Amino acid sequence: MADQDLVEDGSAAPKRARGGGDHAATTARARATTDDSRSPSGPAESRRDGATPSPGGTISRRLLLSTAGATGLALGAAGGAAGYAAGSAASSSSAERVTPLASLGAGEVRFHVKHQPGITTPLQARGHLVAFDLAAGAGRKEAAALLRRWSDTARRLMAGEPTAQDDTDIARDAGPSSLTVTFGFGHSFFARTGLEKQRPESLDPLPDFSSDQLDTSRSNGDLWVQIGADDALVAFHALRALQKDAGSAARVRWQMNGFNRSPGATAHPMTARNLMGQIDGTRNPKPTESDFDERIFVPASASPATSGDPAWMANGSYAVVRRIRMLLDDWEQLSVKEQEGVIGRRKSDGAPLSGGAKATETTAMDLEKTDSQGNLLVPINAHARITRPDQNGGAAMLRRPFSFHDGIDAKGVPDAGLLFVCWQADPLRGFVTVQRKLDRGDALSKFIRHESSGLFAVPGGAAEGGYVGQHLLEG
C-alpha cells in the first residue's frame, strides 16, 4: 500500500468488545491520537477518559456524576442491545442492563499504518516489553512465519477481535483499550537468519557507559515486542497470545512489565510523572514540529547510499530500551529543594528553576540566569540542563517509557524505576550523544542504575495483507 494510503497515527473507528454483541456499535468512541501536543497531558489523558462499569453491570450514579463532567462521556443509545455477557443465558434477566463501552475501553489503534503503532501513540496505562531468541535451528523461513503469525494476532487484538485460534478469553468482554503491538529486530537476529548484509549500521552495539551495571541475560535479543494498553487484562491477553504464537520458533529471553498513570486519574493532565515524583518528558519532540519525522523516523526513501539505512527500514525507527533502577530510598532522603536542584525543574509542576513564580512546565529555561549571589538558578549539572537538545548538537529522541516496580530485592531495597524506551532515526545521534553527556556529570546519576539494555531496529508499518518485516524477510 502506498504511504499516502496508510493512516499516520493508527486511528480508526473503534469496534465492539471482544465476544460479539451490538451494544457497543453505537457508542461514542474515543479515537487514538499520535500528537501528544493536542492534549496538555502528553499521554492524552482526556482522550481516553471514561467511566468504569459497576459490578452490577451498570454505571453507578456516583461514578457517572464524577466522570461525566470531566470527560464529556457519551453513552450511545444502544437501546438495550446486548453484548456477550448479557446475551448469555445466565444474564438474560430484563432487570439487568448492559453498559456501553466507556471511552477508555473503546479506544482503538490501527495496525496497518505508515509507522508501527506504539511509537507516537499516547502513553498507555499498562505495558510489557519482551525479547525473544530464535530457537536452535530456526532461520529466515521460521522467522518469516513467526512475524506473519504475530502480525495477524496483533491486527486482530488491536481491533478488539479474538485471536485466529485457541483464544484464551482473558479479554473476551473488553474493548481494544488502545492496545498497540510493536515489533523490532536485534543485532543478533541477522546472523541467525543469514541476513548479515541487511543489518543496519545504526544497529551496531551501544557503547559502554559508566552508570551501566548490565545484566546480559536481560539485555538485547533476536526479536523485541512492545505491548501497550489502557487495560491490564487486554495487555496481558496480547502478551500470552504472542508467546503462544512463538511456538517452537522462538523462546522468551526476558520480559519486563510496566505501567503509567491511568487516563483520567488526575484533574490536571500534564506530562507523566515517574516514580521519583518528577514530571518526565517535558521537552519531548512533538509530531507537529516540522522536523519531527526527520529526527524520529528513517526516511521513506531509505537506502544505504542516501540515509545509510537499508530500504527495508523505510518509515521505521530505532528503539533504545534500558531498565533503569531508581535508588528511591536515597532519593527520598533529599529535600524537595535538593531534588529540584538535581533535575533543574520544580517538582510540583515541572517549571524550570529559572522561570520564577509564574513559570509553567513549558516556560523556556534560561541557562544563564543567576540568583542574587551569582549562583546559576539551573545548576551546571542539573539533568534538565544536560539533556537539552541545544546542549547536545540538536540531538533529540522521543521518550516513551513505562515505570516498573518488581517488589523488594534481597537487601530489602525497592526494585523499581523506569523502563526507558526512546525512539530516533539514528541512535548514535540521539541516545548515544545525550547519554555520553550525562555520563560526564549528571547530578541524577548517583540516584539511578542502568541494569539492562537493548537496541532494536523497528521497521515501518505493515501494508494491508502483509506483515511487519516482510521486506526484510522476503526481499
C-alpha positions as CSV (number, residue, x, y, z in Angstrom):
1,M,0.0,0.0,0.0
2,A,1.3,3.4,-0.8
3,D,2.4,5.6,2.1
4,Q,-0.3,8.1,1.5
5,D,-2.9,5.4,1.9
6,L,-1.7,4.5,5.4
7,V,-3.2,6.1,8.4
8,E,-0.4,8.1,10.0
9,D,-1.3,7.6,13.6
10,G,-3.2,4.3,13.6
11,S,-6.5,5.8,14.5
12,A,-9.6,4.0,13.3
13,A,-13.3,3.8,14.2
14,P,-13.4,1.6,17.3
15,K,-15.1,-1.7,17.2
16,R,-17.2,-3.6,19.7
17,A,-15.9,-5.5,22.7
18,R,-14.5,-9.0,22.1
19,G,-17.0,-11.7,22.2
20,G,-19.6,-10.2,19.9
21,G,-22.8,-8.3,20.6
22,D,-24.1,-5.0,19.2
23,H,-24.3,-2.9,22.3
24,A,-21.1,-1.0,21.7
25,A,-21.7,-0.4,18.0
26,T,-23.4,2.9,18.5
27,T,-21.4,4.0,21.5
28,A,-19.4,7.3,21.2
29,R,-15.8,6.1,20.9
30,A,-12.5,7.8,21.8
31,R,-10.0,7.7,19.0
32,A,-6.3,7.2,19.5
33,T,-4.1,10.2,18.5
34,T,-0.4,10.3,18.0
35,D,0.1,14.0,18.6
36,D,0.9,14.5,22.3
37,S,0.7,18.2,21.8
38,R,-3.1,18.1,21.1
39,S,-3.6,17.4,24.8
40,P,-1.7,19.1,27.6
41,S,-1.1,15.8,29.1
42,G,1.3,14.1,26.8
43,P,-0.4,10.8,27.4
44,A,-3.6,12.5,26.2
45,E,-5.5,11.7,29.3
46,S,-8.6,13.5,28.4
47,R,-8.9,11.5,25.2
48,R,-9.3,8.1,26.9
49,D,-11.2,9.2,30.0
50,G,-14.2,7.0,30.7
51,A,-16.4,5.6,33.5
52,T,-15.9,2.1,34.6
53,P,-18.9,-0.2,34.8
54,S,-20.1,-1.1,38.3
55,P,-20.0,-4.8,39.3
56,G,-23.8,-4.9,38.7
57,G,-23.4,-4.2,35.0
58,T,-24.4,-0.5,35.1
59,I,-22.7,2.7,35.8
60,S,-23.4,3.9,39.3
61,R,-24.9,7.4,39.6
62,R,-22.0,8.5,41.8
63,L,-19.4,7.3,39.3
64,L,-21.3,8.8,36.4
65,L,-21.5,12.2,38.1
66,S,-17.9,12.1,39.0
67,T,-16.7,11.4,35.4
68,A,-19.3,12.8,33.0
69,G,-18.4,16.4,33.8
70,A,-14.7,15.9,33.3
71,T,-14.8,13.7,30.3
72,G,-17.9,14.6,28.4
73,L,-18.6,10.9,28.2
74,A,-21.4,10.0,25.7
75,L,-23.3,6.8,26.4
76,G,-24.6,5.9,22.9
77,A,-28.2,4.9,22.6
78,A,-27.7,1.2,22.4
79,G,-31.4,0.7,23.2
80,G,-30.9,-2.4,25.3
81,A,-28.9,-4.3,22.6
82,A,-27.0,-7.0,24.4
83,G,-23.3,-7.7,24.4
84,Y,-21.6,-11.1,25.0
85,A,-22.2,-11.3,28.8
86,A,-25.8,-10.0,28.7
87,G,-26.6,-12.2,25.8
88,S,-25.8,-15.4,27.7
89,A,-28.4,-17.5,29.5
90,A,-27.1,-16.6,32.9
91,S,-27.7,-12.9,32.4
92,S,-30.9,-12.8,30.4
93,S,-32.9,-11.1,33.1
94,S,-34.7,-8.0,32.0
95,A,-33.6,-6.3,35.2
96,E,-30.0,-6.3,34.0
97,R,-28.7,-3.7,31.7
98,V,-25.6,-3.6,29.6
99,T,-23.3,-0.7,29.9
100,P,-21.8,0.5,26.6
101,L,-18.0,0.6,26.5
102,A,-16.6,3.7,28.1
103,S,-14.0,5.7,26.1
104,L,-11.2,4.0,28.0
105,G,-12.1,0.6,26.6
106,A,-13.3,1.7,23.2
107,G,-10.1,3.4,22.1
108,E,-8.7,1.6,19.0
109,V,-5.4,2.0,17.2
110,R,-5.0,0.6,13.7
111,F,-2.3,-2.0,13.0
112,H,-1.7,-1.3,9.2
113,V,-0.2,2.2,9.3
114,K,2.8,4.0,7.9
115,H,4.9,3.9,11.1
116,Q,4.3,1.0,13.5
117,P,1.8,1.7,16.3
118,G,3.2,2.2,19.8
119,I,5.8,4.9,18.8
120,T,3.8,8.1,18.6
121,T,0.7,6.6,20.2
122,P,0.0,8.3,23.6
123,L,1.3,6.5,26.6
124,Q,-0.9,3.7,27.8
125,A,-1.5,2.6,31.4
126,R,0.0,-0.8,31.1
127,G,2.9,-2.2,29.1
128,H,5.0,-5.3,28.5
129,L,8.5,-5.4,26.9
130,V,9.6,-8.8,25.8
131,A,12.6,-10.1,23.9
132,F,12.8,-13.4,22.2
133,D,15.6,-15.5,20.8
134,L,15.1,-17.7,17.8
135,A,15.2,-21.4,18.7
136,A,18.2,-23.5,17.7
137,G,17.9,-24.4,14.0
138,A,15.3,-21.7,13.3
139,G,16.3,-19.4,10.5
140,R,14.9,-17.0,8.0
141,K,11.9,-19.2,7.0
142,E,10.8,-19.8,10.5
143,A,11.3,-16.1,11.4
144,A,9.1,-15.0,8.5
145,A,6.4,-17.4,9.5
146,L,6.6,-16.2,13.1
147,L,6.3,-12.5,12.1
148,R,3.4,-13.4,9.9
149,R,1.6,-15.0,12.8
150,W,2.5,-12.2,15.2
151,S,1.3,-9.6,12.8
152,D,-2.1,-11.3,12.3
153,T,-2.6,-11.7,16.0
154,A,-1.7,-8.1,16.7
155,R,-4.1,-6.9,14.0
156,R,-6.9,-8.9,15.4
157,L,-6.3,-8.0,19.1
158,M,-5.8,-4.3,18.3
159,A,-9.2,-4.3,16.6
160,G,-10.9,-5.9,19.6
161,E,-11.2,-9.3,18.0
162,P,-10.2,-12.7,19.3
163,T,-7.1,-14.5,18.0
164,A,-7.4,-16.8,15.0
165,Q,-7.4,-19.9,17.1
166,D,-7.3,-21.1,20.7
167,D,-8.0,-17.7,22.2
168,T,-7.5,-17.7,25.9
169,D,-10.6,-15.5,26.5
170,I,-8.6,-13.4,29.0
171,A,-10.0,-10.2,27.4
172,R,-13.2,-11.6,26.0
173,D,-15.5,-9.0,27.4
174,A,-13.2,-6.0,26.9
175,G,-12.8,-3.4,24.2
176,P,-9.5,-2.8,22.4
177,S,-8.4,-0.3,25.1
178,S,-5.9,1.4,22.8
179,L,-3.9,-1.7,22.5
180,T,-0.7,-1.4,20.4
181,V,1.9,-4.1,19.5
182,T,5.3,-3.1,18.1
183,F,8.0,-5.4,16.7
184,G,11.7,-5.0,16.3
185,F,14.9,-6.8,15.3
186,G,18.0,-7.1,17.4
187,H,21.7,-7.2,16.3
188,S,21.9,-10.9,16.7
189,F,18.8,-11.6,14.6
190,F,20.7,-11.0,11.3
191,A,23.4,-13.6,11.9
192,R,20.8,-16.2,13.0
193,T,18.9,-15.7,9.8
194,G,21.7,-15.3,7.3
195,L,20.8,-11.7,6.7
196,E,24.0,-10.0,7.9
197,K,24.2,-7.9,4.7
198,Q,20.9,-6.3,5.6
199,R,21.8,-5.3,9.1
200,P,21.8,-1.5,9.5
201,E,25.0,0.2,10.7
202,S,22.8,2.0,13.2
203,L,22.2,-1.3,14.9
204,D,25.9,-1.6,16.0
205,P,26.1,-2.3,19.7
206,L,25.8,0.7,22.1
207,P,29.0,1.8,23.8
208,D,29.6,1.2,27.5
209,F,28.6,3.9,30.0
210,S,29.9,4.4,33.5
211,S,26.5,4.1,35.0
212,D,26.0,0.7,33.4
213,Q,25.7,-2.4,35.6
214,L,24.1,-4.5,32.9
215,D,22.7,-8.0,33.3
216,T,23.4,-9.6,29.9
217,S,20.6,-12.2,30.4
218,R,18.1,-9.3,30.5
219,S,19.7,-7.3,27.6
220,N,19.3,-7.4,23.8
221,G,17.7,-10.3,22.0
222,D,16.9,-11.5,18.5
223,L,13.4,-10.1,18.4
224,W,11.7,-7.5,20.5
225,V,8.0,-6.9,21.2
226,Q,6.4,-3.8,22.9
227,I,2.8,-4.2,24.1
228,G,0.8,-1.3,25.5
229,A,-2.9,-0.9,26.5
230,D,-5.1,1.0,28.9
231,D,-6.4,-2.2,30.5
232,A,-4.1,-4.7,32.3
233,L,-6.0,-7.8,31.1
234,V,-6.0,-6.6,27.5
235,A,-2.3,-6.1,27.6
236,F,-1.7,-9.5,29.3
237,H,-4.0,-11.2,26.8
238,A,-1.8,-9.9,24.0
239,L,1.3,-11.0,25.8
240,R,0.1,-14.5,26.2
241,A,-1.2,-14.7,22.6
242,L,2.2,-13.7,21.2
243,Q,4.0,-16.1,23.5
244,K,1.8,-18.9,22.3
245,D,2.4,-17.9,18.7
246,A,6.1,-18.2,19.1
247,G,5.7,-21.9,19.5
248,S,8.9,-23.8,18.7
249,A,10.3,-21.0,16.7
250,A,11.4,-18.7,19.5
251,R,11.7,-18.6,23.3
252,V,11.4,-15.7,25.7
253,R,14.8,-14.2,26.6
254,W,13.5,-11.6,29.0
255,Q,10.2,-9.9,29.9
256,M,9.6,-6.6,31.8
257,N,6.3,-5.3,32.9
258,G,5.4,-1.6,33.3
259,F,2.7,1.0,34.0
260,N,1.9,4.6,33.7
261,R,-0.8,6.8,35.3
262,S,-4.3,5.7,34.1
263,P,-6.1,8.1,31.8
264,G,-8.4,10.3,33.8
265,A,-6.6,9.7,37.1
266,T,-5.8,13.4,37.5
267,A,-7.9,16.5,37.1
268,H,-4.8,18.4,36.0
269,P,-3.5,16.5,33.0
270,M,0.2,17.1,32.3
271,T,3.3,15.3,31.2
272,A,3.6,11.9,33.0
273,R,5.4,11.6,36.4
274,N,7.9,9.0,37.2
275,L,8.4,7.1,40.5
276,M,10.7,9.9,41.8
277,G,7.7,12.2,41.6
278,Q,9.2,14.2,38.8
279,I,7.4,15.3,35.6
280,D,9.2,13.3,33.0
281,G,9.4,14.2,29.3
282,T,8.7,17.9,29.1
283,R,10.9,18.6,26.1
284,N,9.8,15.5,24.1
285,P,9.6,16.2,20.4
286,K,6.1,16.8,19.1
287,P,4.6,15.4,15.9
288,T,3.5,18.9,15.0
289,E,7.1,20.1,14.8
290,S,8.4,20.4,11.2
291,D,11.5,18.3,11.8
292,F,9.8,15.6,13.9
293,D,9.8,12.9,11.2
294,E,13.4,13.7,10.3
295,R,14.6,13.2,13.9
296,I,12.5,10.2,14.8
297,F,11.9,8.1,11.6
298,V,14.1,6.7,8.9
299,P,13.0,8.4,5.6
300,A,10.7,6.6,3.2
301,S,13.4,6.8,0.6
302,A,15.9,5.0,2.8
303,S,18.9,3.4,1.1
304,P,22.5,2.8,2.1
305,A,23.5,5.5,-0.4
306,T,21.1,8.2,1.0
307,S,20.3,7.7,4.7
308,G,22.8,4.9,5.4
309,D,19.8,2.6,6.2
310,P,18.7,-0.4,4.2
311,A,15.5,0.0,2.2
312,W,13.5,-2.3,4.4
313,M,13.9,0.2,7.3
314,A,11.9,2.9,5.4
315,N,9.5,4.7,7.8
316,G,11.0,2.8,10.7
317,S,12.8,3.9,13.8
318,Y,15.4,2.6,16.3
319,A,14.3,1.8,19.8
320,V,16.8,2.0,22.7
321,V,15.5,0.1,25.7
322,R,17.0,0.5,29.2
323,R,15.9,-0.9,32.6
324,I,16.8,2.0,34.9
325,R,16.7,1.2,38.6
326,M,15.8,4.2,40.7
327,L,17.5,4.3,44.2
328,L,14.3,5.6,45.8
329,D,15.5,5.2,49.4
330,D,18.4,7.5,48.7
331,W,16.4,9.9,46.5
332,E,13.6,10.3,49.1
333,Q,16.2,11.4,51.8
334,L,16.7,14.6,49.8
335,S,14.5,17.6,50.5
336,V,12.2,18.8,47.7
337,K,14.6,21.7,47.1
338,E,17.5,19.4,46.7
339,Q,15.6,17.1,44.4
340,E,14.6,20.1,42.3
341,G,18.3,21.1,42.1
342,V,19.2,17.7,40.7
343,I,16.6,17.9,38.0
344,G,16.6,21.7,37.3
345,R,12.8,21.9,37.5
346,R,10.1,22.4,40.1
347,K,8.7,19.1,41.4
348,S,5.2,20.5,41.7
349,D,4.6,21.5,38.0
350,G,7.8,20.9,36.1
351,A,8.5,24.6,35.6
352,P,12.3,25.5,35.1
353,L,14.0,26.8,38.2
354,S,15.0,29.9,36.2
355,G,11.3,30.8,35.4
356,G,10.1,32.5,38.6
357,A,6.9,32.0,40.5
358,K,4.6,32.3,37.5
359,A,6.5,29.9,35.3
360,T,4.9,26.8,33.9
361,E,6.2,23.5,32.6
362,T,6.5,25.0,29.1
363,T,8.3,28.2,30.1
364,A,11.7,28.4,28.4
365,M,14.6,27.5,30.5
366,D,17.2,30.3,31.0
367,L,20.5,28.6,31.4
368,E,22.4,31.8,32.3
369,K,20.1,33.3,34.9
370,T,21.6,33.6,38.4
371,D,20.3,34.4,41.9
372,S,21.4,37.4,44.0
373,Q,24.6,35.6,45.0
374,G,25.5,34.9,41.4
375,N,24.7,31.2,41.5
376,L,23.1,29.6,38.5
377,L,19.4,29.0,39.1
378,V,19.6,25.9,37.0
379,P,22.7,24.1,38.4
380,I,25.5,23.3,35.9
381,N,25.0,19.5,36.5
382,A,21.2,19.6,36.5
383,H,19.6,16.8,34.5
384,A,17.3,19.1,32.5
385,R,20.3,21.3,31.5
386,I,22.5,18.5,30.3
387,T,19.7,16.8,28.2
388,R,18.6,19.9,26.3
389,P,19.0,19.4,22.5
390,D,20.7,22.8,22.2
391,Q,23.4,21.5,24.6
392,N,23.9,18.3,22.6
393,G,24.2,19.5,19.0
394,G,20.5,19.2,18.4
395,A,20.3,15.6,19.5
396,A,16.7,14.5,20.1
397,M,14.8,11.4,20.9
398,L,11.2,10.6,21.6
399,R,11.0,9.2,25.1
400,R,8.1,6.8,25.7
401,P,8.8,5.0,29.0
402,F,6.9,2.8,31.5
403,S,7.5,2.8,35.2
404,F,8.1,-0.6,36.9
405,H,8.0,-2.0,40.4
406,D,9.1,-5.6,40.9
407,G,8.9,-5.7,44.7
408,I,11.8,-5.7,47.1
409,D,15.2,-7.2,46.4
410,A,17.3,-9.4,48.7
411,K,18.6,-6.4,50.6
412,G,15.1,-5.0,51.2
413,V,15.5,-2.3,48.7
414,P,12.7,-1.4,46.3
415,D,13.3,-2.9,42.8
416,A,11.6,0.0,41.0
417,G,12.3,2.5,38.3
418,L,11.9,3.3,34.7
419,L,11.6,1.0,31.6
420,F,13.2,3.7,29.4
421,V,12.2,3.4,25.7
422,C,13.3,6.1,23.3
423,W,12.9,6.4,19.5
424,Q,15.1,8.1,17.0
425,A,16.1,7.9,13.3
426,D,19.8,7.4,14.4
427,P,20.7,6.1,17.8
428,L,24.2,7.4,17.5
429,R,23.0,11.0,17.1
430,G,20.1,10.6,19.5
431,F,20.5,8.4,22.6
432,V,24.3,7.9,22.5
433,T,25.1,11.6,22.2
434,V,22.9,12.5,25.1
435,Q,23.9,9.6,27.3
436,R,27.6,10.3,26.8
437,K,27.0,13.9,28.1
438,L,25.0,12.6,31.1
439,D,27.9,10.1,31.8
440,R,30.3,13.0,32.3
441,G,28.4,14.8,35.1
442,D,24.7,14.4,35.5
443,A,23.6,15.1,39.1
444,L,20.9,12.4,38.7
445,S,23.4,9.6,38.0
446,K,24.0,8.9,41.7
447,F,20.4,8.0,42.2
448,I,19.9,5.6,39.2
449,R,21.5,2.5,37.9
450,H,21.2,1.1,34.3
451,E,20.6,-2.6,34.7
452,S,19.7,-3.8,31.2
453,S,20.0,-2.5,27.7
454,G,18.8,-3.2,24.2
455,L,18.8,-1.7,20.8
456,F,16.3,-2.7,18.1
457,A,15.6,-1.9,14.5
458,V,11.8,-1.3,14.2
459,P,10.7,-1.3,10.5
460,G,7.8,0.7,9.1
461,G,4.3,-0.5,9.5
462,A,2.9,-3.4,7.6
463,A,0.8,-2.9,4.5
464,E,-2.7,-4.3,4.3
465,G,-2.4,-8.1,3.9
466,G,1.3,-8.0,4.8
467,Y,3.3,-8.4,8.0
468,V,6.0,-6.5,9.8
469,G,9.5,-7.1,8.4
470,Q,8.2,-8.6,5.2
471,H,10.5,-6.5,3.0
472,L,13.5,-7.8,5.1
473,L,12.5,-11.4,5.2
474,E,11.2,-11.8,1.7
475,G,13.3,-9.1,-0.1
